[in-house]
Amino acid sequence: EMARGLGVKLAAVTLSKVKTYPHTRFGIANAFNTGFILATGSIVTILQDNIYLPPHFVESTLKFHHDHPLSLISYPESRFVAPPNLVDHKALRDPSSLSVLSNGVIEGPYEQGWAPHNEGTMPAELWENMQQGGVMQFDWLECSCCSVPWGALVKLNGVDEVLDTGDDSHEVNMKQRSQMVGLDVWNLGNCAVQVIDHHRWERSELWTRFTRNTNLFRWPFMKQQMEFGEYPLKAANNFDLAAMRTHSLPSEEERHDESCLIRLMSPRQGQILSNPFVAIVFELHCPQRQIPAGFVCASVGYPPASSSCVSTSSTGEMIVAVHAAGVHTLRVLLYDSEGRLASEAQTGVVQSVPVGVGELARLAGAAEAASGRVKGEASSVRSGLEVDAVQEVLRSEHDL
């Protein structure tokens, strides 16, 4: 309703997908990846909720990527302190709140005369580039607002969710892995964004709990392992972006291999589903149109406990029931008659109306929530925290 009132074309507000590693305490990488599996464009922009964009943002981004298809964009930032009494501090603690501001912001902070707060927020070269309105290649990526080509995300398979052990190093992970596959990073000084600081980070006892879980040492070690071929460059997340958008893969005439492919025609990536019984439509593309004996199986989520299957000789449609609301990865898999996987296709969807479950399933859902599925930091933490530290992270003031 708020989006409609503001004339914003908001597709959906949804929880992040199920984590690849359920016991990690944070969720930045998982949130990024949720957007990636739902995105449908050739360019994906990560935009946090306290960013005010300039009017020419889309135009400038499209123009740059047209000339630099293998580049990541970082936008210079001007930071502003929210005026007194504008921030609703109760809303900061309320995860169901859509805004932490007591009044709507319909103009940029600069246009409203807010006080700037820019000390130490960007390298000096980027400040100069922003003042000159230039475009420069620079090794700096800040994803409070950044843009990444879809093709790069496919090569990386998103952000490595191992890093959700801490709440840092996600951007450097994406930047440096992109550079390892031949991409570069640019800064658009002519397209500065405005950051609304609704609260400021301060060093205190409250934040010392993060020191054991920071990625500042973990990520350089992971990168070194990648360089020696001992750790995968393509993130081992619970989805595969390379298996998505199969409806737009090359036609049979354009292909040069002899294998059979399965294409997922419906539902499409990012689709919002209101029927809990989802019709999955697929096509089989095989050389000389000779479809071998075998099975097509469909599952929801990963790892799947079970899946529904039909024979390859049947029609290209099957029904799958989705039992939980939120973001899901749907998979269709082509097996030959001996159970060998021949091809796979995936898509990310938002299920708004799940089908009902029995009492045992409801109890299992409650147990999952209690173990950290909802809060993300609870019992069964396996990252070096003792019992007293687990209690510490559950204190209400940490929800800031």
N, C-alpha and C positions, 0 to 999 in steps of 0.2 A: 504494500500500500504506500509506503514511504517512497519507493522507487517510482511508482506510477505517478504520485503527486509531483515529483521533481522532473518527470519526463525522462527518467533513466531507463534504458532498455536492459533491465536486470533479468538474466535468464533464471538463476536459481541461487538460493542461499542454502548451503548444505554442510554437514559435517565432513571432515576429511575421511578418506577411505581408511580401511583397516591397515594398520602399520605392517610393514615387512617384518619388523622385529618388535613384537608386542610389548616387551618389557623395557624399551628405551623410554627415558623420562620426558623427552621433549618431542616436538613435532614439526619443526620448520621444514625439514626436507620432505616429510610426508605431506604437508600442506602444499608445497611447491608441486610435488608429483601428482597430487590430486587434480590440480589445475591442468597439468600436462596431459593426463589421460582423458580429460574432457575437452581439451582445446581442439578446434577444427581448422584453424588458419595456418598459413605458412610462416607466420611470425607470432611468437608468444610473448606477451608483455606481462611481467610480474609487477604487481602494483599493490603496495600495502595501503592500509586504510587511512593513513594520516598524510597522504600525498595529494597536493592540489596541482593539477596539470595545466600547462599553458594551452590556449585555444588551438594552436597549430601543432599540437603534439602528434596526432595521428598522421597528418600530412608530412611532417618532418621525418617521422619514423619510417613511413613507407618509401619516401624518396631516398633515404639513406640506404635502406636494405635493397632497393632496386639497383643501386650502384655497388653495394658491398654485400652480396648474398651470403658470404661466409664469415660474417662478423657479428660479434655481440655488441650491444649498445649499453653504455652506462650514461646516465643523465646527471649533470651537475646539480647540486642541491643548495638551496637557500633555506636555512632553518629559522623558524619563528616560534617564540614563546606565546602560548595561548593567554589572552588577557585574563585577569582575575575574575573568578566566578563563572567563567565560560565552561570549565571542565566540571562535569558531574562525577565526583569521586566515588559515589555509590555505583554508578554505571561501570566504572573501571573494574569493579569486583563482580559484576553481574555478566556471566557469559552469554545470557540471552539478549542482552542489550544490543541494539543496532547502532547506537551512537553514544559517545561519551561526552558530547557537548550539549549544554543546556539549550542552546539556540542553534539553528541550522547555519552553516557557513556557505553562502552562495557566491561570495567573492573571495579571491585569493588573499592570504594574509598581507602580502605587500600592498595590494590595492586598498586594504582596510587600515593600513598604518600600524600593523603589529610590530613589536620590537624584535629585531633580528637577534639571533643567537648562533653565530657561526664559528666560534673559536675552535680551531683544530679539527674541523669536520671534513676537509678535503685537502689534498696536496696543493701547494702553492701554484703549480703549473696549471691545474684545473681552474683555479680562481681566475688566473690571468686569461685562460682560454674562454671562460664564461663571460668575462668583461668585454672581450673582443668579439664575442659571438662566433667563435671559430669551431672547426671540427678537427679533432686530432686523434691519432692513435696513441693510446696510453694504457699502461698496465694497471688498471684500477676498475673493479666491478663492484658496485653497490646496488643490491637488488631490493632496496625499498622501492626502486623503480628501475627496471632494466628490461631489455628486449633481446630475445634469443631466436634464431631461425629454428623452425621445426626439425629440419634435417640434422642440425647439431644435437638436438635433444634425442633423436633416434639413435645416433651414434653413442651417446653417453648413457642412454636409458634413464634420463632424469638425474636427480641428485642422489648420491649414495646415502640410503637411509641408516647406514651404520652410524652416520654423524648425528643422528638424533639422540645419541648418548649424551651429547652436550647441546648447547644452544649457539654455537659459533662455527665458523669455517665452511658454511654451506656455499657461500658465494665463491670463495677461493677454490673450493672443490670443483665447482662448475667451470670457473674461469680456466684453471690450470689444466683440467682434463680436455677442455675445448682446444686449448693451445696445443696439447699433445696430438690432436687429430687434425691440426692445420688451420684452426680458426684464429682470429685476432680480436682485440677489444678496442673499441673507439669510444670517445666521449663527445657528445653533441653539446658544445658550449652555447649554441643558438637555441637550445630547447631545455632551459633550466626548469626544474620542478621546485615547488615550495613544500617544505616539510613542516607540518604542524606538530610541535612538541607538546603533547598533552600530558606527559610526565617525563622527568629527567632521571637518567640513571645516576645513582650515587653509590660510591663504594661504602659498604657497611657490613656488619655481621650477617645481615640477611642474605648477602650474595656470596659469602665465603663457601657455602655448600657446593658451589659450582666448580671449585678448583680441582677436585678429583675427577671431574667429568668433562673438563674442557677438551676440545679437539685441537688445541694449539700445538700439541705434541703428537697427537694421534694422526692428524691429516698428513704432515710431512713424512711420517713413517709409511703411511699407506701409499703416498705418491712414490716414494723410493721403491717400494715393492712393485708398483706398476712398471716403473722403468726397468726393473730386472725381470719382468714377466711373471712375478710371483703373486700378483693380485690383479683381478680383472679391471681393465679400464672401463668396460661397460658394466654399470652398476647392477648387482645381483638383487634387484628389487622384485616385489611380487607382481610384476606386470612386465610386458615387453612392448615398448613403443614401436619396434620394428614390425611387430605382428598386427599393428593397428592400421586403419584406413585401407584395408585390403580391397575395398570396393573400387579404389582408384588406382590399383596396380596396372601395369601394362597388359594389353590384350594378348590373346594367344598368338596372334600374328607377330607381335612385337617381341615375344619371348624366344629365347634361344636354348633353354634347357628342356629336358625330357621328363621332368617330374610333374606329378599332379599338384595343383594348388587348390586350396579351399579359400573362398572369398566370403566374407561376412557382409551381406547386403543390408541387413536390418536386424537390430536397431543400429543407427549411425552413431558415431562418436559424439559425446556430449548430449545425447538425446535425454529429455526428461520424460520418464515413464510414469503414467498414472494407472496403468493396468498391471496388477501384480503377476498376471500370467502373461509372460513375455513371449511373443512370436519371434523366433529366430529364423531368419531367411538366409540361406547360404547357396552358393553356386560352386560346382566342381569344374575345374578347368584342367583337362588332361590332354596329352598328345594324341592326335588323331581321334579325339573325342571318345576314346575307349576308356570308360570308367571301370576301374578294377573292383572286384569284390572286396568289401570291407565295411567299416562303420564310420559314421560321423557322430561325435559325442559333444555335448554342450555342458558347461559347468559355470557356476558363479563363484567368484572369489578364488583365493589361492592360499594354501594348497587345497584343492578340492577333495572332500571326503568321498564324494561320489559324483557321477554324472549321468545324464540321460543320453541314450544313443539310438540311432536309427540306421538301417542298412543304407549303403551307398546307392542301392537300386530304388530307394523310396523317393518321394518328392522332396524338394529342397526346403522343407520347413519343419520346425519342431517347436514345442511349447515348453518353457521352463518357468517354474514358480520361484519368485524372489521373496524371501521370508524376512528381510530386514530393510528398513528405509536407509537412504544414504547413497554414497558413491560405491559402485561395484565395477569390477572388471568381468565382462562376459567373455568366455572362451569357447571356440568351436575347434575341434581337433579331428583330423582325418587319419584313420588307422587302416592299414591293410588287413587282409584276412588272418594274418598271424600276429596281430596286435602291435605291429611296428608303426610308430608315428611317422606319417608322410608329410603333413602340413598342418599349420596352426594359424588361426586368425583371432584377434582380440578386439574389444572395443570397451570404452569407458562410458558408463551411463549413470544417471541419477534416478533412483527409484523413490518416488514420492509416496506410493501407497503399497505397503508390503502385504502379502497374504498372511493370514493368521497362523499361529503355531500352537502346539499343545502345551500343557502345563509343564512338562519336563523341559521343553525348549525354553520356556519363560524363566524357569529356575536356572538353566544354564546361562541364559543371557544376564541374569542378575549376578551370577558368579563371575562372569567375564568382566562386567563393569566394576565389581569389587576388586578385581585383580589388576586394575589399571587401564582397562580398555577406554574408559571415559575420561578419567582424570589424567592419565598418562604418567603419573608418578604415584606409586602406591606400593603395596606389598609385592614380594617376589622380585624386587629390584636386584639385578645381577651385575652391577657396575661398580662394586667396591664399597658400597655404603653399608654401615652397620645399622642395627635396629634403631638406635637413637637418631641417626641421620634420616632414616625413613620417616620417623615421626616428625622430624624437623620440616621436611618438604611438604607435609600435609597441613601445616599451620595456615590459617586463613589469610594472613597477610602476604603469603607467597603468591597468592592468586593475582597480585598486581603484575 
